Amino acid sequence: MDVRNIKRVYFIGVGGIGMSAIARFFNERGAVVNGYDRTTTDLTKTLESEGINIHYSDDLSLLDKDAEMVIYTPAIPQDHKELNWYKENGYPVFKRSDVLQWITQSLFSITVGGTHGKTTISSMIAYLLRETGFGCNAFLGGVAVNYNSNYWSSENPVAVIEADEYDRSFLKLYPDIAVLTAMDADHLDIYGTAEEVEDAFIQYTKNIKPNGTLLVKHGLKREQDLNSSKKITYSLQNDAADVYATNIVQKQGGYVFDVVNKYGGLQDVRLNIGGMHNVENAVAAITVAQMLEVDPLMIKEAMSTFKGVKRRFEYILKNEKIVYIDDYAHHPEELNSLIKSAKRLFPNRRCVTVFQPHLFTRTKDFAEGFAQSLDMADEVVLLDIYPARELPIEDVTSKLIADKMGNPVHTILSKEALLDYVKAAPLDLLITAGAGDIDKLVQPLKEILEKK
């Protein structure tokens, strides 16, 4: 299907980070865009300000009966009245991933998949291509701080797309360049086993178009099973990889480093966001830009102005008295990278980490891993589990993580009690982490810390 010919489209779950990027795609092309979401958020308010009509109750009298196409997110429950009405009345109903499939088939497409890092790498690639004048259409799973957006367009028929493994939706994508960052177990409520997760990522690499390229993190388990027609490996510092960083120096909460690759590499690259894992992410993004023969000096200049992605090692406050970092980390490996990087960057500060577990199933599956990662912090505050689409599971609470922790300096607090705690506690390095609604606490916490 040529999505460029669609003049009227309806979104169910329009406020989702991935859905909103596609809504913006249609809206910018002059289509009439209407939609439903469960709750109003900063993102839905922004969409409304851009001319997209949104309502917040599952009400058949409010849906658009003139829609040519209906797009829904797989997170929508099966009993959703609007979705079922459209299906029962013969409307063309598609998942978000179907639209992304058509886009990858019609454009030169760069997709970024993996259980960690995909939002940052896809944002970095899209930013580099935009800032250097190469141009691209970006469909991101996070809000790029530089533009305060998860979508932008270009006349250049190139797309940068975050490849989401949830619901196996990324298996519909057909990239020219595919990036693969990690194949760790996650979404076990969907996949069942770690091996099934790996099988899906292997299939993702098999969908690369003929003569396409796979850029994959060096040393991944089952690397031999990946699409090997044209494979390039990248790493943070391992010189066994085809591409890696060297001469890394920490500088003012960021890094300066060199990139070694077969495209000529780059010297003295400046990255002004924290986290050693983001140096590795930058190595991958720079390599993709160099594959496309973008001018190296322009890449270097653009990378120095990249401000990161909201909730990805995002500095909320950074001064002599307090550093406050907010992050989307919701997997043990992500928490591990987050806390380790923060402690390396600010070794003389006492690291207090506030973590909101996301999903009962994920907490049950990874309680021990979460405990081990959180043990690296000097003090831990756990919030209650954010349920998202799930119903409670007996005996699965934040206490499950707390009971497995070796660090005795931990507590479980309500959101309200957390605000009181921050008012009273001496803090010089604070981290908030999680994929639920912990982000709604960021502004109140920032205001408390600024007053202190």
C-alpha positions as MATLAB code, in Angstrom:
seq = 'MDVRNIKRVYFIGVGGIGMSAIARFFNERGAVVNGYDRTTTDLTKTLESEGINIHYSDDLSLLDKDAEMVIYTPAIPQDHKELNWYKENGYPVFKRSDVLQWITQSLFSITVGGTHGKTTISSMIAYLLRETGFGCNAFLGGVAVNYNSNYWSSENPVAVIEADEYDRSFLKLYPDIAVLTAMDADHLDIYGTAEEVEDAFIQYTKNIKPNGTLLVKHGLKREQDLNSSKKITYSLQNDAADVYATNIVQKQGGYVFDVVNKYGGLQDVRLNIGGMHNVENAVAAITVAQMLEVDPLMIKEAMSTFKGVKRRFEYILKNEKIVYIDDYAHHPEELNSLIKSAKRLFPNRRCVTVFQPHLFTRTKDFAEGFAQSLDMADEVVLLDIYPARELPIEDVTSKLIADKMGNPVHTILSKEALLDYVKAAPLDLLITAGAGDIDKLVQPLKEILEKK';
ca = [
       0.000    0.000    0.000;
       1.176    3.511   -0.812;
       0.490    5.328    2.459;
       1.139    8.671    0.763;
      -2.305    8.443   -0.903;
      -4.240    8.172    2.382;
      -6.288   11.314    3.092;
      -8.049   10.402    6.362;
      -6.726    8.139    9.108;
      -7.789    7.196   12.641;
      -5.402    6.124   15.412;
      -6.315    3.988   18.431;
      -3.584    4.677   20.992;
      -2.373    7.807   19.198;
      -0.396    9.039   22.228;
       2.073    6.149   22.212;
       5.617    7.159   21.353;
       5.719    5.014   18.204;
       2.124    5.715   17.175;
       2.514    9.472   17.517;
       5.445    9.493   15.060;
       3.253    7.864   12.392;
       0.358   10.214   13.220;
       2.727   13.121   12.617;
       3.834   11.510    9.331;
       0.244   11.534    8.012;
      -0.599   14.916    9.515;
       2.404   16.594    7.898;
       1.348   15.207    4.523;
      -2.033   16.894    4.788;
      -4.184   13.931    5.809;
      -6.985   14.429    8.333;
      -5.799   12.673   11.512;
      -8.109   11.797   14.416;
      -7.517    9.453   17.311;
      -8.177    8.006   20.729;
      -5.936    7.622   23.744;
      -6.608    6.602   27.315;
      -5.101    9.636   29.026;
      -3.919   13.118   28.181;
      -0.130   13.595   28.309;
       2.374   16.230   27.266;
       2.756   14.336   23.990;
      -0.991   14.223   23.228;
      -1.236   17.930   24.038;
       1.552   18.572   21.533;
      -0.217   16.457   18.898;
      -3.432   18.434   19.466;
      -1.520   21.703   19.076;
      -0.304   20.375   15.710;
      -3.905   19.909   14.513;
      -4.597   16.272   15.425;
      -8.014   15.760   17.032;
      -7.859   13.416   20.062;
     -10.465   12.210   22.557;
      -9.906   10.238   25.762;
     -12.904    7.927   26.219;
     -13.665    4.681   24.390;
     -16.861    6.069   22.884;
     -18.407    4.957   19.576;
     -20.043    8.345   19.115;
     -16.609    9.999   18.948;
     -14.823    7.809   16.410;
     -14.308    8.888   12.786;
     -16.660    6.954   10.493;
     -15.112    8.545    7.398;
     -11.607    7.179    8.076;
      -9.948    5.453    5.107;
      -7.592    3.556    7.391;
      -7.483    2.650   11.094;
      -4.129    2.107   12.851;
      -3.882    0.645   16.341;
      -1.189   -0.246   18.827;
      -0.910   -3.866   20.044;
      -1.069   -2.525   23.615;
      -4.813   -1.817   23.126;
      -6.975   -4.361   25.017;
      -8.990   -6.945   23.051;
     -12.335   -5.614   24.319;
     -11.784   -2.052   23.091;
     -15.148   -0.918   21.704;
     -13.857    1.436   19.009;
     -11.334   -1.072   17.648;
     -13.941   -3.836   17.500;
     -16.483   -1.531   15.824;
     -14.033   -0.753   13.027;
     -13.209   -4.449   12.575;
     -16.868   -5.506   12.568;
     -17.792   -2.851   10.022;
     -15.161   -3.789    7.461;
     -12.722   -0.876    7.792;
      -9.087   -1.418    6.763;
      -7.532   -1.968   10.230;
      -3.765   -2.252   10.612;
      -1.129   -2.384   13.317;
       1.485    0.343   13.579;
       4.062   -2.156   12.328;
       2.155   -2.609    9.039;
       2.615    1.081    8.227;
       6.316    0.909    9.084;
       6.596   -2.151    6.821;
       5.222   -0.175    3.853;
       7.625    2.656    4.631;
      10.658    0.336    4.742;
       9.611   -1.247    1.457;
       9.225    2.102   -0.329;
      12.250    4.004    1.054;
      15.938    3.326    1.684;
      15.547    2.238    5.292;
      17.851    2.145    8.295;
      16.323    0.212   11.194;
      17.764   -0.093   14.701;
      16.777   -3.126   16.775;
      17.940   -4.702   20.028;
      16.861   -4.927   23.637;
      18.975   -1.889   24.633;
      20.174    1.296   22.973;
      17.891    1.317   19.949;
      16.168    4.628   20.771;
      19.446    6.466   21.316;
      21.196    5.006   18.259;
      18.247    5.634   15.929;
      17.975    9.203   17.284;
      21.715    9.746   16.827;
      21.657    8.450   13.242;
      18.618   10.536   12.319;
      20.139   13.611   13.985;
      23.454   13.207   12.172;
      21.713   12.802    8.811;
      19.518   15.844    9.416;
      22.230   18.132   10.781;
      24.729   17.287    8.031;
      22.160   18.078    5.326;
      21.905   14.469    4.120;
      18.268   14.340    5.278;
      15.991   11.539    6.446;
      12.502   10.693    7.658;
      12.783    9.729   11.335;
      10.387    7.456   13.244;
      11.764    7.287   16.776;
      10.779    5.603   20.036;
      11.818    8.601   22.113;
      11.807   12.392   21.992;
      15.040   13.870   20.622;
      15.948   16.775   22.900;
      17.371   18.928   20.085;
      14.025   19.084   18.261;
      11.640   18.050   21.060;
      10.147   15.525   18.631;
      10.103   11.818   17.763;
       9.460   12.445   14.064;
      10.794   14.591   11.255;
      10.614   14.423    7.499;
      12.806   15.044    4.482;
      12.566   15.076    0.689;
      15.391   12.531    0.694;
      13.752    9.070    0.369;
      15.586    7.684    3.404;
      13.933    6.495    6.635;
      15.453    5.879   10.073;
      13.160    3.634   12.113;
      13.373    2.224   15.613;
      12.662   -1.512   15.323;
      10.509   -2.521   18.296;
      10.647   -6.188   19.312;
       7.456   -6.028   21.391;
       4.705   -8.148   19.782;
       7.286   -9.217   17.150;
       6.354   -6.095   15.190;
       9.933   -5.525   13.977;
       9.756   -8.692   11.888;
       7.650   -6.793    9.345;
      10.493   -4.386    8.552;
      12.709   -4.721    5.469;
      15.826   -2.596    6.011;
      18.706   -1.683    3.724;
      20.891   -1.164    6.807;
      19.936   -3.007    9.997;
      21.583   -2.286   13.343;
      21.409   -4.912   16.103;
      22.519   -3.866   19.594;
      21.623   -6.763   21.912;
      19.546   -9.945   22.148;
      18.957  -10.178   25.897;
      15.825  -11.834   27.235;
      12.888   -9.427   27.533;
       9.146   -9.404   26.842;
       8.962  -12.994   28.034;
       5.186  -12.510   28.357;
       5.249  -12.433   24.534;
       8.131  -14.769   23.668;
       8.095  -17.292   26.510;
      11.831  -18.080   26.528;
      15.163  -16.323   26.006;
      15.813  -18.586   23.007;
      12.597  -17.399   21.337;
      13.759  -13.793   21.803;
      17.075  -14.650   20.122;
      15.279  -16.454   17.280;
      13.219  -13.316   16.604;
      16.312  -11.094   16.412;
      17.981  -13.596   14.086;
      14.912  -13.423   11.832;
      15.074   -9.605   11.977;
      18.528   -9.776   10.370;
      17.264  -12.198    7.699;
      14.784   -9.514    6.522;
      17.591   -7.253    5.281;
      17.106   -6.395    1.602;
      19.451   -7.967   -0.972;
      22.831   -6.181   -0.922;
      21.917   -4.653    2.454;
      24.205   -4.426    5.483;
      24.013   -5.632    9.084;
      25.833   -3.575   11.731;
      25.881   -5.725   14.862;
      27.423   -5.422   18.291;
      30.538   -7.574   18.500;
      30.327  -10.747   20.556;
      26.577  -11.287   20.641;
      25.443  -14.783   21.503;
      24.546  -16.801   18.362;
      26.266  -14.222   16.144;
      27.011  -17.062   13.727;
      23.255  -17.465   13.082;
      22.736  -13.855   11.977;
      22.474  -12.734    8.356;
      26.086  -12.795    7.235;
      25.893  -11.580    3.630;
      27.404   -8.227    4.594;
      28.097   -7.947    8.308;
      30.054   -5.278   10.208;
      30.669   -5.572   13.943;
      31.010   -2.647   16.376;
      32.141   -2.373   19.983;
      32.922    0.161   22.669;
      36.663   -0.595   22.825;
      37.243   -4.178   21.655;
      39.673   -3.974   18.729;
      38.523   -7.409   17.531;
      35.429   -5.604   16.186;
      35.406   -3.907   12.781;
      34.506   -0.585   14.414;
      35.381    0.637   17.920;
      36.325    3.667   20.022;
      39.752    4.382   21.417;
      41.479    7.121   23.460;
      38.265    7.739   25.443;
      38.565   10.651   27.882;
      35.835   11.763   30.311;
      35.234   15.495   30.076;
      32.629   17.650   31.874;
      30.008   14.898   32.102;
      30.675   13.797   28.504;
      33.475   12.209   26.467;
      36.110   12.817   23.800;
      37.198    9.783   21.761;
      38.453    8.469   18.408;
      36.525    6.085   16.150;
      38.440    3.377   14.305;
      36.741    1.878   11.224;
      37.404    1.002    7.594;
      35.742    4.221    6.424;
      38.620    6.335    7.687;
      37.356    6.755   11.235;
      37.187   10.014   13.154;
      39.470   11.690   15.676;
      38.571   13.804   18.708;
      34.825   13.198   18.553;
      33.019   15.134   21.291;
      29.902   13.618   22.905;
      28.155   15.895   25.384;
      25.901   13.315   27.033;
      26.808   10.901   29.834;
      27.150    7.134   29.890;
      29.944    5.012   28.429;
      27.237    2.982   26.694;
      26.442    6.162   24.764;
      30.003    6.246   23.413;
      29.314    2.779   22.003;
      25.977    4.016   20.646;
      27.779    6.924   18.989;
      30.274    4.524   17.378;
      27.360    2.693   15.735;
      25.624    5.888   14.616;
      28.798    7.433   13.198;
      29.518    4.225   11.271;
      26.077    4.288    9.626;
      26.605    7.926    8.591;
      30.017    7.036    7.157;
      28.512    4.075    5.270;
      26.295    6.658    3.557;
      29.415    8.701    2.681;
      28.435   11.702    4.772;
      31.312   14.159    5.187;
      33.347   13.077    8.272;
      33.977   16.594    9.558;
      30.248   17.362    9.357;
      29.507   14.159   11.300;
      31.982   15.177   13.985;
      30.518   18.689   14.257;
      26.955   17.345   14.440;
      27.788   14.782   17.133;
      29.184   17.534   19.360;
      25.776   19.262   19.354;
      23.634   16.169   19.983;
      21.705   16.737   23.227;
      20.417   13.200   23.640;
      16.963   11.701   24.017;
      14.496   12.535   26.762;
      14.741    9.986   29.567;
      17.939    8.401   28.184;
      20.697    9.412   30.658;
      19.067   12.832   30.628;
      20.644   15.460   32.858;
      17.740   17.175   34.631;
      20.133   19.137   36.864;
      23.924   19.259   36.758;
      25.866   21.668   38.941;
      28.402   21.666   41.775;
      25.802   20.771   44.403;
      23.529   18.257   42.680;
      23.474   16.007   39.630;
      20.028   14.627   38.799;
      19.777   12.049   35.987;
      16.516   10.586   34.638;
      16.459    7.429   32.526;
      13.987    5.021   30.912;
      15.955    1.963   32.136;
      13.543   -0.919   32.788;
      15.759   -3.983   32.257;
      18.599   -5.190   34.545;
      21.242   -4.612   31.853;
      20.024   -1.051   31.290;
      20.058   -0.326   35.020;
      23.549   -1.785   35.232;
      24.875    0.514   32.474;
      23.067    3.530   33.921;
      24.337    3.231   37.500;
      27.847    2.161   36.489;
      28.202    5.112   34.089;
      26.873    7.636   36.613;
      29.265    6.420   39.303;
      32.219    6.573   36.905;
      31.361   10.105   35.826;
      30.756   11.317   39.400;
      32.932    9.063   41.591;
      32.953   11.348   44.623;
      29.170   11.610   44.930;
      26.775    9.332   46.797;
      24.512    7.636   44.254;
      20.841    7.405   45.264;
      18.749    5.514   42.698;
      14.947    5.577   42.589;
      13.539    2.708   40.515;
       9.961    2.018   39.448;
       9.651   -1.590   38.157;
       7.632   -1.904   34.935;
       5.195   -4.833   34.549;
       4.519   -7.657   37.002;
       5.794  -10.269   34.527;
       9.103   -8.457   33.953;
       9.584   -8.003   37.711;
       8.906  -11.702   38.290;
      11.259  -12.777   35.479;
      14.157  -10.457   36.365;
      13.867   -9.734   40.110;
      17.329  -11.146   40.827;
      18.911   -9.206   37.948;
      17.286   -5.973   39.093;
      18.549   -6.575   42.640;
      22.132   -7.156   41.461;
      22.132   -4.007   39.297;
      20.597   -1.847   42.026;
      23.167   -3.111   44.538;
      25.735   -0.911   42.758;
      23.961    2.226   44.019;
      24.802    3.590   47.464;
      21.126    3.826   48.341;
      17.995    2.548   46.565;
      14.378    3.669   46.725;
      11.853    1.315   45.109;
       8.437    2.517   44.003;
       5.466    0.207   43.462;
       5.330   -1.758   40.204;
       3.797    0.108   37.262;
       1.263   -2.382   35.832;
       0.758   -0.882   32.335;
      -1.378   -3.447   30.485;
      -1.132   -6.192   33.150;
      -3.196   -7.447   36.060;
      -1.423   -8.093   39.388;
       0.364  -11.414   39.988;
       0.176  -12.883   43.481;
       3.281  -12.211   45.608;
       4.898  -10.123   42.831;
       5.607   -6.667   44.296;
       8.637   -4.408   44.597;
       9.462   -6.314   47.792;
      10.448   -9.242   45.565;
      13.405   -7.161   44.337;
      14.157   -5.688   47.771;
      14.379   -9.142   49.365;
      17.054  -10.210   46.864;
      19.255   -7.132   47.325;
      22.601   -7.390   49.099;
      22.785   -3.647   49.774;
      20.868   -3.087   53.043;
      20.377    0.638   52.348;
      17.088    0.383   50.496;
      13.447    1.198   51.095;
      10.061    1.000   49.356;
       8.167    4.300   49.184;
       5.006    5.699   47.631;
       5.393    8.539   45.143;
       4.186   11.036   47.740;
       6.644    9.729   50.335;
       9.456    9.988   47.770;
       8.843   13.723   47.402;
       9.041   14.138   51.190;
      12.206   12.025   51.287;
      13.927   14.200   48.662;
      12.963   17.362   50.563;
      14.735   16.090   53.666;
      17.637   13.917   52.449;
      21.136   15.255   51.679;
      21.610   14.443   47.979;
      24.378   15.128   45.483;
      23.712   12.400   42.847;
      20.112   11.336   42.229;
      18.888    8.926   39.539;
      15.256    8.186   38.679;
      14.682    5.169   36.425;
      11.786    3.227   34.952;
       9.425    2.968   31.977;
       6.147    3.620   33.826;
       4.800    6.962   35.037;
       7.865    7.866   37.122;
       8.531   10.565   34.508;
       5.642   12.565   36.035;
       7.771   12.977   39.167;
      10.721   14.500   37.317;
       9.495   18.103   37.322;
       8.351   18.071   41.000;
      11.680   16.511   42.036;
      13.615   19.071   39.995;
      11.732   21.924   41.690;
      12.426   20.476   45.154;
      16.130   20.090   44.388;
      16.396   23.599   42.939;
      14.869   25.078   46.112;
      17.334   23.123   48.246;
];
